[in-house]
Amino acid sequence: MPTDRPFLDSLTVRHVGPDIDLTGFTCASEGVVWFLRNAAVICHRKQANTTTCWMDGPRLAGYVTLRTEEIVIKSGSAKERFGLAGIKVTEKGKDLYRFPSVLIAMLGVCTPYCRKGLAREMVLFSLGHARSMSKAGVGCRFVRVDSEKTDAALGLYRGAGFVSAPEQEEARGTESMYFDMGERTD
């Protein structure tokens, strides 16, 4: 995937708001368009999630919506793979099996801006945001996405280091994927 660095550097990044014209946004996913036009502003205002927009002047080039959630890992072998087996939060408690994560709830690039590296830029922004949260004092081990099952979408996330999460429940015909941020280094 080519990256048009001058184009990406020319964009401004800001939160969604009622002053952004959302009506001109088009992309291949009807669900991504519907969410943007009907729910993004109200969900952002109510703090159900955070929607960040990449603007080309007054035009919306792309957006990503993030929210916190948890990833459930009950399999002992999966917990071993991540170094998370045997963690207890009380002396006689059960092993921890719910781990904090950030969900990439929506991600879309407006059709005229496709194939310039913006989707990858937004995925990397999401990973950086999760790292910043963790450094600021809110634990976050994973970044998760329910990816559409298209070659482009799966390739985008796999290229950024996401792997399929077979232990996660499949949602709406999507493929659940995650990025493991690993242990703290500070």
C-alpha positions in Angstrom: 0.0 0.0 0.0 1.5 3.3 -1.0 1.8 6.0 1.6 1.5 9.6 0.4 3.3 11.3 3.3 2.9 14.9 2.0 -0.8 14.3 1.8 -1.0 12.7 5.3 1.0 15.5 6.7 -1.3 18.1 5.2 -4.4 16.8 7.0 -5.6 18.2 10.3 -6.7 15.9 13.1 -9.6 16.8 15.4 -12.6 15.3 17.2 -15.9 14.9 15.4 -18.4 17.7 16.0 -21.6 19.2 14.6 -19.6 21.7 12.5 -18.2 19.0 10.3 -20.2 18.2 7.1 -20.7 14.5 7.3 -23.1 14.2 4.3 -20.3 14.1 1.7 -18.6 11.1 3.3 -18.7 7.9 1.1 -16.9 4.6 1.4 -17.4 0.9 0.6 -19.0 0.1 4.0 -22.6 1.2 4.4 -22.3 0.6 8.1 -19.3 2.9 8.5 -21.2 5.6 6.6 -24.4 5.1 8.6 -22.6 5.3 11.9 -20.8 8.5 11.0 -23.9 10.2 9.8 -26.3 9.0 12.5 -24.4 8.2 15.6 -20.8 9.4 15.7 -21.5 12.9 17.1 -24.0 11.9 19.7 -21.9 8.9 20.9 -18.8 11.2 21.1 -20.7 13.8 23.0 -22.1 11.2 25.5 -18.6 9.7 25.9 -19.7 6.3 24.7 -16.6 6.5 22.4 -14.2 9.0 20.8 -14.3 9.7 17.1 -11.3 11.4 15.6 -11.4 12.9 12.1 -8.7 13.6 9.5 -9.7 16.7 7.6 -8.5 18.0 4.2 -9.5 21.6 4.8 -13.3 21.5 5.3 -13.6 18.0 3.8 -13.6 14.8 5.9 -11.0 12.4 4.5 -11.4 9.7 7.1 -12.3 8.9 10.7 -11.7 6.3 13.4 -13.9 5.6 16.4 -12.3 4.1 19.6 -13.8 2.9 22.8 -12.7 0.9 25.8 -13.7 -2.7 26.3 -12.3 -6.0 27.4 -11.0 -9.1 25.7 -11.9 -12.4 27.3 -9.2 -15.1 27.3 -10.3 -18.2 29.1 -8.0 -20.7 27.3 -5.0 -21.6 29.5 -2.8 -22.0 26.4 -3.8 -18.6 25.1 -3.1 -17.0 28.4 0.3 -18.8 28.5 1.1 -17.4 25.0 0.6 -13.9 26.3 2.3 -14.5 29.6 -1.0 -13.8 31.4 -1.6 -17.2 33.0 -2.0 -17.5 36.8 -2.7 -13.8 37.4 -5.0 -13.4 40.4 -6.3 -10.2 41.9 -7.3 -11.7 45.3 -5.4 -14.3 47.3 -8.0 -17.1 46.8 -9.6 -15.7 43.6 -9.8 -17.3 40.2 -7.3 -16.5 37.5 -7.9 -13.3 35.7 -9.5 -13.8 32.3 -10.8 -10.4 31.3 -8.1 -8.0 30.0 -8.5 -4.3 29.1 -8.5 -3.3 25.5 -9.3 -0.5 23.1 -11.7 -1.4 20.4 -11.4 0.2 16.9 -15.2 0.4 16.6 -15.3 2.1 13.2 -12.7 3.2 10.7 -13.5 4.6 7.3 -11.7 6.5 4.5 -13.7 8.7 2.2 -13.6 7.2 -1.4 -11.6 10.0 -3.0 -8.9 9.6 -0.3 -8.4 5.9 -0.7 -5.0 4.3 -1.4 -2.9 7.1 0.1 -2.1 5.4 3.4 -4.8 7.1 5.5 -6.3 3.9 6.8 -2.9 2.6 8.0 -2.2 6.1 9.6 -5.5 5.8 11.5 -4.7 2.2 12.7 -1.2 3.4 13.9 -2.9 6.4 15.6 -5.2 3.9 17.4 -2.3 1.8 18.6 -0.5 5.0 19.8 -3.6 6.1 21.6 -3.8 2.8 23.5 -0.2 3.1 24.5 -0.7 6.6 25.7 -3.7 5.5 27.8 -1.6 2.8 29.4 1.3 5.2 30.1 -1.2 7.8 31.6 -2.4 5.3 34.1 -5.2 3.3 32.5 -4.2 -0.3 31.9 -4.6 -1.4 28.3 -3.1 -4.7 27.0 -4.8 -5.2 23.7 -6.3 -3.3 20.7 -9.1 -5.2 19.1 -11.2 -4.8 15.9 -14.0 -6.7 14.3 -12.7 -6.4 10.8 -14.9 -6.8 7.7 -13.9 -10.0 5.9 -12.4 -8.2 2.8 -8.9 -8.7 1.6 -8.3 -4.9 2.0 -9.5 -4.7 5.6 -7.9 -7.9 6.7 -4.6 -6.9 5.0 -4.7 -3.5 6.6 -4.9 -5.0 10.1 -2.6 -7.9 9.5 0.0 -5.5 8.0 -0.1 -3.5 11.3 0.5 -6.6 13.4 -3.0 -7.7 14.3 -3.8 -11.4 14.4 -7.0 -13.3 14.3 -8.6 -14.1 17.6 -10.3 -17.5 17.2 -11.2 -17.5 20.9 -13.3 -14.4 20.5 -16.9 -14.6 19.5 -17.4 -13.6 15.9 -19.7 -10.6 15.6 -21.9 -9.8 12.6 -20.0 -11.8 10.1 -16.7 -10.0 10.9 -13.3 -11.4 11.9 -12.3 -10.6 15.4 -8.6 -9.5 15.5 -6.3 -8.1 18.2 -2.9 -6.5 18.6 -1.0 -7.5 21.8 0.7 -4.4 23.3 2.8 -6.7 25.5 4.1 -6.0 29.0 5.0 -2.5 30.3 8.6 -1.5 29.9 8.5 1.4 32.4 
